[in-house]
Amino acid sequence: MKPVDLFEASLSVSAEDIEFTLRGQCEVPWAEFLLNPRRLRGSDFLMRWSQGLWSEERLMEAVNATGDYFAIPYGPSSVAPTGNVREHELYFERLEHAGLGDVKRPDLLIFKSEDEARITETVQDLGGSQELPFIPEDDATMEEIVRTAILALECENSLWRASQMPHYGQDLRPMRRLSGKPGLPKNAVLPTVIIKEEDLQPLRDWQEQRRVEIHIWHAFYDMAFGLPLDRAFDLIHSGLIEPTVQTFQAPGGATTRKTIYKFYYHYAYQVGEATEEPELVADCITDKNGHILPYVRFEGGSLTIGDQGLRVLAEANAN
């Protein structure tokens, strides 16, 4: 399998999530869509890219709407340009050329609202949030920003209505494959909080070095769930959650097999629920030759932090 660079990795889609590949004998003009010089094969990649940006914005807005806390984008995927895919690509190329492509940072940082003015001014002095991934974390100013944070978030998202998934609401029960430990059949379809195995140790290292607790917030269309990173490690080591190997495909066609962990929502807390659903807006991009690739993007909508999510934020603030 070909190695996947940072840009293509940011757009990679799990093979099981690719649902719009066109099949048949007819020629599809945009199937070999050229994106200077990447090839985007189908709308899935653009949809997933758009959805990822939208979900992180909703989570930030939800935190900011509490009035007691505010969030800023921090990791490369969160601060990369959102105007178009080409700008996104150039950003990651710049990051790789700077030798920082392998640095793992959480996507968002959360602060107390009383620190908002100071943190915002400090980030602007550094060149804005898009410049943060290019500044070493041992820089004194960066250390001050991270030290002020009460919580760090790694964000994931899924194209599902969690409440309508077939096994949502079912209780865990003893599973033979788990040696009698509670679980559900392997083919069960229910909300989970997902973490890639390759991210687990780098995130834990960051947490230990920066002394800021990391939680994974997984956004669905209608709600979001959260899981502390330490709790994820405990669930894996206790044998309650098994690894799953999936094939990921990048826009250029390269595939790679990655191990992920799917944590039942039963082990997570509910961050919040959607109070206003987003609109699905038809959009497209056009290459330099005039080829058009259509896709659907998310626009608007809102998520309100619920009691469990507020309790987590309050506990992080108290620590």
QUIDAWO-V122760 format. One record per run of one state. SS is the DSSP state (alpha for helix, beta for strand, coil for the rest). FROM is the first residue (numbers start at 0). LEN is the number of residues. If there is no record, write none. Layout:
SS | FROM | LEN
SS | FROM | LEN
This chain:
coil | 0 | 5
alpha | 5 | 6
coil | 11 | 1
beta | 12 | 2
alpha | 14 | 3
coil | 17 | 11
alpha | 28 | 4
beta | 32 | 3
coil | 35 | 2
beta | 37 | 3
coil | 40 | 3
alpha | 43 | 22
coil | 65 | 3
beta | 68 | 5
coil | 73 | 2
alpha | 75 | 4
coil | 79 | 5
alpha | 84 | 13
coil | 97 | 10
beta | 107 | 5
alpha | 112 | 13
coil | 125 | 3
alpha | 128 | 6
coil | 134 | 5
alpha | 139 | 9
coil | 148 | 2
beta | 150 | 7
coil | 157 | 4
alpha | 161 | 3
coil | 164 | 8
beta | 172 | 2
coil | 174 | 1
alpha | 175 | 3
coil | 178 | 3
beta | 181 | 2
coil | 183 | 8
beta | 191 | 5
alpha | 196 | 14
coil | 210 | 3
beta | 213 | 6
coil | 219 | 3
beta | 222 | 6
alpha | 228 | 9
coil | 237 | 5
beta | 242 | 7
coil | 249 | 5
beta | 254 | 10
alpha | 264 | 3
coil | 267 | 1
beta | 268 | 8
coil | 276 | 2
beta | 278 | 8
coil | 286 | 5
beta | 291 | 8
coil | 299 | 2
beta | 301 | 4
coil | 305 | 1
alpha | 306 | 12
coil | 318 | 1
